[in-house]
Amino acid sequence: MISRLTQERDEARQALALTQDKLADYKGRLGVNDSAQLQKEKTNKLQEETKQSEEVENSGIYPELEQKINKVNGNFLTIKNLKML
């Protein structure tokens, strides 16, 4: 389910980027070149930020796994403290 949602998010971002590019091209045809250039720069910046955020999202461990690790660690500490008594 998470992969499906991630895929849908990526597809939506691509569609948005394509729409923005088309809008920039259309404005360029009308003679609004400065605005088109700024729009392309914003789109490129957005794509870079998206890529960086995806890298951050995909790094690390799942929260459920982290909770399980902390629970097991707590159990080990309890057993260790009991043995030390």
Helices and strands as residue ranges (DSSP letters): H 2-30, H 33-58, H 63-84
